């Protein structure tokens, strides 16, 4: 799992440098399909989490909130690795991959990429949901910044 960060000075430079560090979804798929157990996968699902401009409190609870301008995002790599290993043990799951960004992010920046591959749709959907739930509730810390 890649977790590279690049130090730059201006927001535009930081944004461009960060985007260069985001893994290629196409490359991940190519690599997944080359794995020895790829012939057992009938479905792959991706999750691409990004910083949105509306506050979590507004989206989830309808609270009136100022616009989000960015986010401080971090994670515990050991907890992420443990979550990935747990998901790999779920029925019908043959491929799990996660990448998480860290640092000060702007609206639209990529926070995380997840890829789950498995035999049938219910297994893959359940595994992606379980992975995302565990990452968001246990592994990551996020602090929204407002206007």
C-alpha positions as CSV (number, residue, x, y, z in Angstrom):
1,X,0.0,0.0,0.0
2,X,1.4,3.4,-1.0
3,X,1.1,6.3,1.3
4,X,3.4,8.9,-0.2
5,X,3.0,12.6,0.7
6,X,4.9,15.4,-1.0
7,X,5.8,18.7,0.7
8,X,5.3,21.8,-1.5
9,X,4.7,25.4,-0.7
10,X,1.6,26.7,-2.6
11,X,-1.9,25.2,-2.6
12,X,-1.7,24.7,-6.4
13,X,1.6,23.0,-6.2
14,X,0.4,20.8,-3.3
15,X,-2.7,19.9,-5.2
16,X,-0.7,19.0,-8.4
17,X,1.9,17.0,-6.4
18,X,-0.8,15.1,-4.5
19,X,-2.6,14.1,-7.7
20,X,0.6,12.6,-9.0
21,X,0.7,10.4,-5.9
22,X,-2.8,9.0,-6.3
23,X,-2.6,5.5,-7.7
24,X,-4.1,4.7,-11.0
25,X,-7.4,2.9,-10.8
26,X,-6.7,1.4,-14.3
27,X,-3.3,0.1,-13.1
28,X,-4.9,-1.4,-10.0
29,X,-7.4,-3.3,-12.1
30,X,-4.7,-4.5,-14.5
31,X,-2.7,-5.8,-11.5
32,X,-5.8,-7.4,-9.9
33,X,-6.6,-9.3,-13.1
34,X,-3.1,-10.7,-13.2
35,X,-3.3,-12.3,-9.7
36,X,-3.4,-16.1,-9.6
37,X,-6.9,-16.2,-8.2
38,X,-8.3,-13.5,-10.6
39,X,-10.3,-16.2,-12.4
40,X,-12.4,-16.5,-9.3
41,X,-13.5,-12.9,-9.3
42,X,-16.7,-12.1,-11.1
43,X,-16.9,-8.5,-9.8
44,X,-14.7,-5.7,-8.6
45,X,-15.9,-2.6,-6.8
46,X,-14.0,0.7,-6.4
47,X,-14.5,3.4,-3.8
48,X,-12.9,6.8,-4.4
49,X,-13.5,9.1,-1.4
50,X,-13.0,12.8,-2.0
51,X,-13.2,16.0,0.1
52,X,-16.7,17.5,-0.5
53,X,-17.7,21.1,-0.1
54,X,-20.6,20.4,2.2
55,X,-20.1,19.7,5.9
56,X,-20.6,16.2,7.3
57,X,-23.1,17.6,9.8
58,X,-25.2,19.1,7.0
59,X,-25.2,16.0,4.8
60,X,-25.9,13.5,7.6
61,X,-28.1,15.5,10.0
62,X,-29.4,18.4,7.9
63,X,-27.6,21.0,10.2
64,X,-27.0,24.4,8.8
65,X,-23.2,24.5,8.3
66,X,-20.6,26.7,6.6
67,X,-19.0,25.5,3.4
68,X,-16.1,23.2,3.7
69,X,-12.8,24.6,2.3
70,X,-10.6,21.6,3.1
71,X,-9.8,18.9,5.5
72,X,-7.0,17.6,7.7
73,X,-6.9,13.8,7.1
74,X,-4.7,11.2,8.7
75,X,-4.8,7.4,9.4
76,X,-3.2,4.6,11.4
77,X,-1.4,2.3,8.9
78,X,-1.4,-0.7,11.3
79,X,-5.2,-0.4,11.7
80,X,-5.7,-0.1,7.9
81,X,-3.5,-3.1,7.3
82,X,-5.5,-5.1,9.9
83,X,-8.8,-4.0,8.3
84,X,-7.6,-5.1,4.9
85,X,-6.5,-8.5,6.2
86,X,-9.9,-9.0,7.9
87,X,-11.8,-8.2,4.7
88,X,-9.6,-10.6,2.7
89,X,-11.0,-13.4,5.0
90,X,-14.6,-12.7,4.2
91,X,-16.5,-15.3,2.1
92,X,-15.9,-15.0,-1.6
93,X,-13.3,-12.2,-1.4
94,X,-10.1,-12.7,-3.3
95,X,-8.7,-9.2,-3.8
96,X,-8.5,-6.2,-1.4
97,X,-6.4,-3.1,-1.8
98,X,-6.5,0.3,0.0
99,X,-4.7,3.6,-0.4
100,X,-5.2,6.5,1.9
101,X,-3.9,10.0,1.6
102,X,-2.8,12.2,4.5
103,X,-2.2,15.9,5.2
104,X,-4.2,19.0,4.5
105,X,-6.6,18.4,1.6
106,X,-8.7,20.8,-0.5
107,X,-12.3,20.2,-1.7
108,X,-12.1,17.7,-4.6
109,X,-8.9,16.0,-3.4
110,X,-8.7,12.2,-3.2
111,X,-8.8,10.9,0.4
112,X,-8.9,7.2,-0.3
113,X,-9.1,4.5,-3.0
114,X,-10.4,1.1,-2.2
115,X,-10.7,-2.0,-4.5
116,X,-12.4,-5.2,-3.6
117,X,-12.8,-8.2,-5.9
118,X,-14.7,-11.3,-5.3
119,X,-16.9,-14.1,-6.7
120,X,-20.5,-12.6,-6.5
121,X,-22.1,-9.2,-6.1
122,X,-23.4,-9.7,-2.5
123,X,-20.0,-10.8,-1.2
124,X,-18.2,-7.9,-2.9
125,X,-20.7,-5.3,-1.9
126,X,-20.7,-6.5,1.7
127,X,-16.9,-6.6,1.8
128,X,-16.5,-3.0,0.4
129,X,-19.1,-1.7,2.9
130,X,-17.4,-3.5,5.8
131,X,-14.0,-2.2,4.8
132,X,-15.2,1.4,4.3
133,X,-17.1,1.3,7.6
134,X,-14.0,0.1,9.5
135,X,-11.7,2.5,7.9
136,X,-13.9,5.5,8.6
137,X,-14.8,4.5,12.1
138,X,-11.5,3.1,13.4
139,X,-8.6,3.9,11.2
140,X,-8.9,7.5,10.0
141,X,-9.1,11.0,11.6
142,X,-10.6,13.8,9.7
143,X,-11.2,17.4,10.6
144,X,-13.1,19.6,8.3
145,X,-12.0,23.2,7.7
146,X,-14.7,25.8,7.0
147,X,-15.1,29.2,5.3
